[in-house]
Amino acid sequence: MNDRDGVDIDPGDGRHETAAQRADRNWGEILQELRVIQTGTQLVSGFLLTVAFQPRFTALDAIDRAVYGALVALAAASTILGLSIVAMHRARFRHHDKPRVVTVANTMLRVMVVAVAALAVGVVLLVFDAVFGRLAGVLAGGTAVLAVVGLLVLLPNVWHRPPRGVDAP
C-alpha cells in the first residue's frame, strides 16, 4: 500500500492523513513559523544596520564593536538560513520529495531559532551596555539567556511531558 491508497500514516494520532497530506501540513506549519521568525530577524537586522551610522557608534569600545560585529554576522546568517529554506523548496518543487524537504527544513529552522535567540540576547546585551554601562549589559544579557533557556528549552520539554498520574497517549 502507498499514499495513493489513502492509508492513514499514523492511525493513533487522531488525524486521518496520508504521508503526502502530513508532509503538506508540516510544510505549511514550517512556512508559518518561518514568516514569524524571518520578520523579527529582518527588523533586528535593520536596527543593527542603522547603529553603525549613528554618531555615538565611534564611542563604542573594542568589546562593544566585537559584539556588534558578531550580531551583524548572526543577523545575516539567520536571514540566509531563512532564505535557504525557501530556496530549497523552490529547487525541489515538483520533485515529489516533500517529506525530505520538510525534514531538512525543520532542522534548518531549529538552527535558525538558535541563531535568532543568540541574536536577541546579544542585542539586549549591546543596548544595555551602550546605554547603562557594562555591568547592566552583562546583567541584562544574562537575564535574556535565562529567558531563552526557560522559554525555548525548558518550557517545551516540560510541556511535552504528561502531568504526574496521567498516562501518555
N, C-alpha and C positions, 0 to 999 in steps of 0.2 A: 504494500500500500504506500501511496505517496501523497503529497499535498493535494493533488487533484482529486483524490478520493474523499476529501473533506474530513480526514481523520483529525480528531482533537489531539493536539500535540501533548497536552498535559491535562488529562481528564479531571484530576483532583484540584485544579486551581480555581474552579468556579467560572471559567471562561470557556466558551466553545470556539476555538480558533485553530486554524491550521498553522503550520510553521511559517508560511508566507504572510498570513494575517498577523501573526505575532511579530515578525520582522518589520512589517509596515507600521504597526502600533508602536513598537520600540523606537523605530526611526523617527516617528512623529514626536515622541517624548524627548528624544535627544535634540531634535531641532528646537523645541520649545525651551529646553534648558540652555541651549546654545544661544538663542536670542537674548535671554536674560543676561547671561554672563558676558556675552560679547558687547552688549550695550554698556554695561558697567565698565568693562575694560576700555572701551573707546572713550568714555568720559574721563576716566583716570588718566589715560594716555594724553588726552587733550590738555588736562590740567598740568601734567608733567612737562609737556612741550612749552607751555607758556612760562613756566618757572624760570627757565634759563634766560629769558628775555626781560626779566624784571630787574630793576636797578639793584635790589638787595642781593641778587644772586652772587655778585662778586664778593660779598661779605661772608659767604659760606666758607667754613674751614675745609680742610682736606677730607675729613671724615664725612661731613655733610655732602661734599661733592662726590665722594665714592658711593655713598648711599644713593644719591640722586642718579648717578650713572647706572648703578645696579637696578634701580627702579625703572629707568627708561628701557633697559635691556629686558627686564621681566615683562613690562607692558608690551614691548614689541614681540617677545616670544609668545605671550598669551594671545595676541592678535593673530599671529601667524598660525598658532595651533588651531584657533577657531576657523580661520580661513582654510586650513588644510583639510578639516573635516568636510567642509563644503566641496572643496576641490576633489577630494577622494570620491565623494558621492557622484559628482559630475563625471569623473573619469570612469567610474564603474556602472553608471546609469545604463540600464537595459542589458546588463551582462548577467543577470539572474543570480547574483551572489549577494543580495541584500543582507542575509544573516551574517555573512563575514564582514560586510561593511559596518553593520550595527555593532559587532563585537569590537572591531578596531576603533570605531568612532567612540564607543563607550570608554575604552582605555584612554584615548586621546582627551576626551572630555574630563576624565578624572585627573589627568595630568594638568589640564588647564585649570581646574578648580584649585589644585595645589598652588599653581603659579599665581593665580589671582588672589588667593588667600595670602601668600607671601607678599604680593604687591600691596594689598590693603594694610598689612602690618607695617611694611616699610614706609608707606605714605603717612600713616599715623606717627611713626617714629620721627620722620623727617619734619613734618609740620610742627609737632610739639617741640622738637629740638630747636627749630628755627625761631619759633615764637616765644617759648618759655624757658629754653635752655636745655642743656644736655641731659641733666637728671630727669627732667619732666619728659623728655623724648624717650629715654630708656624706660621709664615707668609706664608711659602710655603705650609704647611698643610692646612691653611685656604683658600689659593688660590685654592688648589686642591679640597677642599669641595665645593667652589663656582663653579668650573668647573664641578664637578659631578652633583650638583643640576641643573646647567644650561643645561648640555648636556643630562643627564639621566632622569631628571624630567620635567623641563620646556619645552625644545625643543620638546619632543614627544607630550606633551599636546597642545602646541601651533600649532604644525604641524597638529594635529588631527582636529583642528577647521577649518571650511571653511573660506576663506577670507571674509571680510565685503562685503555685497551686493551679495554674491553668496550663493544660497540655498544649503543646504546639500543634498546629493543624497538620 
